[in-house]
Amino acid sequence: MGENSFLRDPRKQILVVAFIFLVWYSIQVIKTGGLSYEDLLRTGFAFLGMFYGLLGISFLSEDVRPLDLMPDNVKAIMLDSAMFVFIFLLALGFFAQFVLPLHDVPERWNAFMRLISYVFGRHGPAISINNGVPKYHSTEIERRGPGVILLDTASAAVLRTPTKFTRAVGPGTVFTGGHETIANAFSLHRQSKLLGPLPGENPFAEQGEEESDQEYKQRTERRWETRGTTRDDIEVVPTIVTIFQLNNEPNEGRTRFGYNAKTIWKANGREGIDPRKGDDTRQRRVRWDWLPAFMAAELWREYLSKYTFSELFAKPNELVDETAYQRILKYINLRLTNSRVEHFNDFGKVSGFGKITSPEYMRLQERGLKVIAAVVIHLNFPEEVEKRFLDQWRDKWVDKAGQERMRAVQLRSDKRIEGEAVALKEFGEYASKLLGDYLIQNTTGPHNAPDLSASLELMVRGTLDKTVNDPFLRSSITNEKQDLVDLIEWIRRN
């Protein structure tokens, strides 16, 4: 249905119901005899007498009062009319207590007066603001007169007259004056703004066949929003996402999102302008919620110009576990969220001058804003630069892979030699174990020392014991055990 349809216009409904009641009442008056010409004439004389009486002039005798001239049926109609007006106003006063969230008597009186103005079409704008977005009929914002604004718990606004800003208002019901209207609406939520190319968009591509001139212009404008150049003059275009909120404390101002009139006033009164736009003030105006995003983009350009393209993705040395890109992202956030930051020279190094005041942080404080984080993602650069970068990366990767392969071969060789030495040592230990035990137990004289054949047999028996008792050797060798047994028999025979 349209905005002005009958079912969506309570004022029309009220007036139609009142008209129907008036028609019904007139029919009843006619059924009971109606009003004669004489009744109307006497009523006219009665009103004329009352009028002259107010002026201090009397054309009636002292014994006749103006009301005595009025017929009884006219008096009844007037009494009924007065009762109807009284009941009508009483009903409006009753329903006015429930159409809006109200807290005190002045608010209830204002709601009653606004409802009366609304019924007779003399009201000002009736607007609701949800999550910082005003909602109203197309003609509401242009109306002049006492109005009302209903703000949810996550909304605030600044009001104005045609000549000045008047006040900041927060969640709840706000009654506006005759010339007040919304100057700016604010969301108390944590918010985010995106500058630069959209995800998956190539800002350097030529205009496509299916791309309109307007779409190509918008894509080009998004490219220039975050465009920056490195120290060696290579263009880099990222997407920058800034997360921020009004600098309010949680649960301040009767809402869990936090509302402070001074903060809202700062954010509204210190908005900027875009010099690239035309002379129209509305076009040049930069809304309060875009300031953090534009600051992040300017900081990106500033820090990017201090590094070469190759430094963006490479660590300067093994002692520094941070690329230039990571450092840029880190210090963009520090500049937006801290009052004091390190000073950098033109080559991306800490200058040694100590910490300086962050002008971006101070401006945000002046405007009642607080940045949570800024993220720089989806770095785009010209196709030829990307190809050259990939070729360099591929060459470096091949060289590095070759170096790593040589290191792996050398490491494997070293481990093999080390393993052989350990194996020989272990073999010597278990091969000589029985021989050593025999020598320890038979040390009474030289004649008890075993000869060469006995010594060899003991060493072979020690090796055989190891192969039998070691689970790994027992499962991995088969014929070798029999060879050792045959060797022992051969030693005994010879």
N, C-alpha and C positions, 0 to 999 in steps of 0.2 A: 504494500500500500504506500501511497505518497505520504510525505511529511505532514501535509495539511488535511489528511483524510479525517472524517468525523470521529472514527473510533480511536484515533490517536491524539485528539485535541480535547482535553478535559474542559477547557473554557467553553467551547461550543456545546459540549454535552450539558454543562450546568445551565447555560442560557436557554437551550432547547427545552430542558425539563421545566425551567421557570416559565417559559412561554406556554407550555402545555398546561401547567397549573393555572395560569392566568386565563387561558381560554376556558378551562373547566369551570373556574370560579365565575366567569362572565355568564356562562350558560346557566349556572345555578341562580345568579342574580336575576337573569331574565325570567327564569321559571317562577321566581317568587314575586314577580310584578315589575321588576326592572326599575328604571328611573324615568319619571315623567318630566315634561318641560318645566312644570312648576317647581319640581324638586331641584332641577339644575339652576333655575333662576334664584330660588331662595338660597341655595348653596353659594352662588356667585355673590349675592348681597352679603352673606355672612362673612365671606373672605374679604370682601371690600370693607366691611365694617372693622374687621380685625386689622386690616392694613392701615386704615385711617386712625384707628385707635393707637397703633404703634407710633403714628406721627403726632399724637396728641390732639387729633381732630375728631369730633363726634357728630354724626348726622342722624343718630338714632336717639330716641327718648332715653332718659336715664333709667327707666324701668325695663328697657329691652336690651339684652346682651346679644352680641353677634352670634354666639353659639345657639341662642334660642331660635334664630331664624333657620338654622340648618335642620333638615328633615332627619328623622330617626334612622331611616334606612341608609342615608348617606353617612351618618355617624357610625353605623355598624360596618359599612364598607371601609371607612377610614380606619376604624379599630382593627378590622381584619387585615388591612394592608400593613398597619404598624406591627401587628403580631407576625405577619409573614416576614417582614424585614428583620424583625428581632430574631425569629427562629432561623432565618437564612444566615444572618451574621453569627448566631450561636453555633450553627452547624459548621460554618467555615472556620470559626475559632477552634472547634473540637477537632476537625480533620487536619487543621494546620499543625497540631501537635504531633502528628504521625507521618507527615509527608517528608520530613527532614529530621536528621539526628540533632536534637536540641539539648542544651545543658542547663540553662537558667531562664529566668523570667524575661529579661530583655530579648533574648533570642526567640522566645515563644511569641512575644509581641511583634517582633520584626517579621516572623514567619506569617502571622495573621495578616499584617498589613500588606505583605507581598502577595498573599493569596487573594486579597480583595483587589489589589491592583491588577493581578493576573486575570481575574474574572471579567473585569471591565476593559481589558486590553491596554492598560496604562503601565504595565510592568516593564522593567528593564531586562537585560539578558539573564536567562536561566541556563547555567552551564555546569557540566560535570567534568572533572579532570581525573582520569584514571591512569596511574603509572606515568604521570607527567604529560599526558596527551589530552588536550581539551576536546570535548564532544558536545556539539550543539547543532541545532537546525541552522540552515544556511542564512536565515534572516535574523537569528537571535543576536549574533555578535554586533549587528548594526543598531540594535534598539537602544534607546536612551531612556533612563528612568531607574528607580530603585530595583535592583536585581538580586540574584542569589547565585553563589558558586558552591558546589559540593565537591570537596577534594577527598580522595581516598587516603589511606594511611601511608602511601608511598608517593604522595604528590605535594607540591608547593607551587606558589605563583607570586608574581609581582603585579600589582594593579597600577593603572595610570588613568589620568584624565587627558583631554586633548593637549594639555600644555606641560604636564609633568608626571613623574612617577609618584605614587602616593604611599604605598605600603607593601610589605611582604606578608603573605598569609600562608598558613600551613594546613595540615589535615583537619577535616571537619567541615562545618557549615560557615560560610562567610557571606554577609549581607553587604552589598555594594551600594554606593551612593548614586545619585542621579546621573553623573557623568563618568563613573568609573567603569573600566573594562579591563580585560587581561592584557598585560604588556608582554609577559613571558611566563611560560609554564616550565616546571622543573620536576624531574623524576628523582626521588630519594634513593632509588636502587643503585647498586654498583653497575656501572655501564661500561661498554666497550665501543671503540670506533676503529674503523679500518681505513687506512690510506694506501694508495698504490694499486697495482694490478690485482684483479680478481684471481682466485685460485684457478690454475690451468690456463691462464691468459698470457699470451706472448706480447709484451708491450712494443717489441721491435718489429713485429710483422707488418707487412704492407697491407693496405686495405683489401679485404677479401671481396670476392664477387657477390656474395650474399650479405655483405656487411654494408649497412646504410651509411650515409655521410654522417648522420647524427651519432650512430654507434661508434664509428671510427674516431670522431671528435672526442667522444667521452673516453674511449680507450686511451687516446693520446693525452688527455687531461690527467687521467689516472697515472700515466707514466711520469708526467712532470711533477706530480704530488710528492714523490719520494726519490726522484732522480738525484743521484750524487756521482761524483767522479773521484777516482783514486789519485794518489800523488803523481802517478805516471799517466794521468788523463784517460783512464778507462771508465766508461759509464757503467754503473751498477744500479739497478732498479729493484728494490725489494717490496714486499708487502709488510706494512707496519701495523700491528694491532696494539692499541693502548687501552688499558683497563684502569678506570678511575671512578671517583665518586665525589659528592659534595663533602666538604670537610666538617661533617657533623658527628657527634658522638652517638653511639647506639642508645636507643630508648630515650633520647632527648626529645622534648616537645611532644609528649603523649603519643609517640609512635616508636616502634621497635627499629625503624630505619633511621631515626634521628632527624630532628628538624630544629633549625636555629635561624631565626629571622635575619640576624646580621649576616650569616653566611649566604643566604639567598639574596640579600640586598647587594652584597659584594659581587656575586656571580653575575647578577643582572646589570649592575651599574658599570662594570668594567669590561664589557664585551668589545671585541676588536672590529676592524674593517679590513676588507680585502681590496688593496689598491688596484688590482687587475680588473675589477668589475667596473660597471658604468657609474654614472653620477647618481643613479637611483639609490637612496639611502638603504632601502630594504634589500637590494641586491648586494650592496657592499658590506652589509652587516655579517659578521662571523659569530654564529651562536656560541654561547658560553661552553657548550659541551664538545666543541671541536678544538678548543685551545690546547688541551694536553696532547692530542694527536699531532697537531701542527708543530708543537714544541719537539716532540719525539723525532719528527721528520727533519727538522732543522739540526738537531743534535747528530742525527745519522750523517747528514752532509758534512758537518763540521769534523767529526772523528774520521770519516772515510777518507777525507782529503789528506790525512796525516800518514796514510799507509799506501804502499804500492799494491798492485793487484796480487802479486805472488805472495805477499805477506799476509793476505787475508786468511788463507787456509793452511799456512805452514807455521810450525812452532819455531821460534827464533833459535832455540838451542835445547839441549837435553835437560837443562836445569829449569826451564820455563815450560810448564805444562798448560799453555794457553796460547791460542792463535789470536791474530789481530781481530778477527771477526768476534770471537768470544770476549775480547777486551772491550770492543766497541759496544757490544750489547750490555756488558756489565756497567760501563760508565754512563751510558744513556740512562739506565735505571738509577744510578747513584745521583746523577744530576737532577733527576725529577723527584727523588724521594728523600734527599739529604741536603741540609743547608751548607755543608762544607765538603768539598771534594778535592782530589789531587789535580794539580795543573799539569797539562801536557804541552810539550813543545811541538814544532811543526813536523817532527819525524816520529810521532807517536810514543815518545819516551817521557817518563815523569821528569819534569823540569828541575826539580829540586828546590822550587820556591815555597814548598809546603802547600798546605791546603788553602783554597780560595773559596769565597762565597759563591754558591750556585745561584745565578740570576733566575734560572728557570724555576727553581724551587720557591724562591721569594715571590715571583710573579704569581705562581699558583696559590700561595698563601694569601696574597692580596686579593685574589679573585675567589677565595673560599673553596678551592678545589684540592683534592688529594689524589695522587697517582698511586695505584697499587703495583702495576708492572707494565712494561713495554716490551713487546716481542718483535724481532725483525726476522722474517722468514721469507722463503721463496725468492732467493736472490736471482735476478735475471740480468744477463749481460749480452752484448751483441754476439751474433752467431759465430763470426770469425774469431772472436776472443774465446768463446766457449770451445771451438774446435782446437785452437792453439793450446788452450789450457788442458784439454783432454789428451792431446798428443804429448804434451810435456809430462802429464801424469802417467801416461802409458809408458813413455821412455824411462821415467824414474822407477816405475813399478817393475819393468823388465830388469833394469840394473839391480834394483833392490832384491828382486826374486833370485837373480843369479848369485848375488852376494850371499843371500840366505841359503841357497843350495850348497855353495862352497863351505859355508859354515857348518851346515848339516853333515856334509861328507867328512870334514875334518873332525867334527865332534864324534861321529860314528867310529872313525879310525882310532881316535883317542880312547874311546870307551872299549873298543875291541882289545887294544893293547893292555888297557887297565884290567879288563876281564881276564885276559890270558895270564897276566901276572898273578892275579888273585887265584885263578884255577890251579896254576903251578904250585903256589904256596899251599893251597888246601890239599892237593895231591901228595905233596911231600909230607904233610902232616899225617894224613891217614895211612900213607904207604909205609912210613917209618914207625908207626905207633907200636906194633908188636915187637919190632926190633928194639925199640927204646925200652919197652917194658922188660924184655928179656935181659938187657944189659943192666938195668937197675936192680933186678932181682938176683943176678949172678955176678956180683962184683967182688968175690972173695979172692980171686987171683987171675993172672993172665991166662992160665991154662983153661979157664972156664969160658973164655971169649969164643963166640961162634966162628966157624970158618966162613969162607966166602959163599959156599953153597947154602949153608944154613941161614946166613944173613939174607941171601937173595930169596930163599923160600919164605922167610918171615915177611919180607917186603911185599911179595906177591900175595901172600895170605892176607896182609893188611888191606891191600887193594881189593881183594875178593870180598872181604867183610864189608867194606864200604859200599860196594855195588849191591850186596844182599840187603843191608840194613837201610840204605837210602831209598825212599819211595820213588823219587824222581828217576834215579839211575836204574832202579829195578824195573820200572815200566818202559824205559826208553832203550835199554840194551837187551839183547837176547843171546846171540852167539858168543859175545865177549866173555860171559861168565864161564861157559864151557871151555873157552880158550884158556882162561886163567887156571881152571882145574887141571887141564892137560899140561899146562906149563909147570905146575907144582909137581905133578907125577914125573915129568921129564927131569926136573931138578933132582928128585929123590933117586931116580934110576942112575943118574950120571954123577 
